[in-house]
Amino acid sequence: METFHYTATADLPADEAFAFISDTPNLPRFLPQNLDEGWLRTDPASRHLAWGTESEGDDCGELRVHERGPGQCEIAITLHTDRTDGDQVRTELAQAVAALTHQASADADEQREGQQAGWV
């Protein structure tokens, strides 16, 4: 089994990023597995999420969100897989993290906008 790591910075507070990522309806957007057949553990206090299946040889992984400053965080994802197409796995991880950070930022912007007074 090979292990791949990917890290990216997002212009979003760590708590907001983790809240979006760990929200169950958002998970299929980036997790490589069908969670109906696996397990998921989240720890909001440490902003850590892990997933996998009970079957040996299936992909499993973890994701952590680290505070990097006011309004900025780092998202680190690790994937353990039997896949042999390492370049493709790296590309998919980069695309998944980019997509989820973009969507998390858009979601946070929408929530903040909804809390402001309406048009006058």
C-alpha positions in Angstrom: 0.0 0.0 0.0 1.4 3.4 -1.0 0.9 6.6 1.0 0.3 10.0 -0.6 0.3 13.4 1.1 -1.0 16.7 -0.1 -1.2 20.1 1.7 -2.7 23.3 0.6 -3.4 26.7 2.1 -6.9 28.2 2.1 -8.0 31.8 2.8 -10.5 30.7 5.4 -10.5 30.3 9.2 -9.6 26.7 10.2 -12.9 26.2 12.1 -15.0 27.2 9.2 -13.0 25.0 6.8 -13.3 22.0 9.1 -17.0 22.6 9.7 -17.7 22.5 6.0 -15.4 19.5 5.3 -16.8 17.4 8.1 -20.5 18.1 7.3 -21.6 14.7 6.1 -23.5 15.8 2.9 -20.2 17.5 1.7 -18.0 14.4 2.2 -18.8 12.6 -1.1 -17.5 15.6 -2.9 -13.9 14.7 -2.0 -13.6 11.4 -0.2 -12.5 8.6 -2.5 -14.7 6.0 -0.9 -18.4 5.2 -0.5 -19.0 5.8 3.2 -22.0 3.6 3.2 -19.6 0.7 3.2 -17.0 2.2 5.5 -16.4 4.3 8.6 -15.8 7.9 9.3 -14.4 9.5 12.5 -14.3 13.2 13.1 -12.7 15.1 15.9 -13.8 18.8 15.8 -11.5 19.8 18.7 -8.4 18.8 16.8 -10.0 19.4 13.3 -9.2 15.8 12.3 -11.2 13.5 10.0 -10.3 9.9 9.2 -12.1 7.4 6.9 -11.8 3.9 5.5 -13.5 0.5 5.2 -13.3 -2.7 7.1 -11.9 -4.5 4.1 -8.1 -4.8 3.9 -6.6 -3.2 0.8 -9.2 -0.5 0.4 -8.3 3.1 0.4 -8.3 4.9 3.7 -7.0 8.3 4.8 -7.1 11.3 7.0 -7.5 15.0 6.8 -6.4 17.7 9.2 -7.1 21.4 9.2 -4.4 23.7 10.8 -4.8 27.3 11.7 -2.1 29.4 9.9 -3.2 32.9 10.9 -6.2 35.2 10.9 -8.5 33.9 8.2 -6.1 31.3 6.8 -5.7 27.6 7.3 -3.7 24.7 5.9 -5.5 21.5 4.8 -3.4 18.4 4.9 -4.7 15.1 3.4 -3.1 11.7 3.6 -4.3 8.8 1.4 -3.3 5.1 1.8 -4.1 3.2 -1.4 -3.2 0.2 -3.5 -3.5 2.2 -6.6 -0.4 2.2 -8.8 -1.0 5.4 -10.8 0.8 7.7 -8.4 0.8 10.7 -10.7 -3.0 10.4 -11.1 -3.5 10.0 -7.4 -1.5 13.2 -6.7 -3.5 15.1 -9.3 -6.8 13.9 -7.8 -5.8 14.9 -4.3 -4.8 18.3 -5.5 -8.1 18.8 -7.4 -10.1 17.5 -4.4 -8.5 19.9 -2.0 -8.8 22.8 -4.4 -12.5 22.0 -5.0 -13.3 21.7 -1.3 -11.5 24.8 -0.3 -13.2 26.8 -3.0 -16.6 25.4 -2.0 -15.9 26.0 1.7 -15.0 29.6 1.0 -18.1 30.1 -1.1 -20.2 28.5 1.6 -18.7 30.7 4.3 -19.2 33.9 2.2 -22.8 33.0 1.6 -23.4 32.4 5.3 -21.8 35.7 6.3 -23.8 37.5 3.6 -27.0 36.0 4.9 -26.3 37.4 8.4 -26.0 41.0 7.1 -28.9 43.4 6.7 -30.7 43.2 3.3 -30.8 45.7 0.6 -32.3 49.1 1.4 
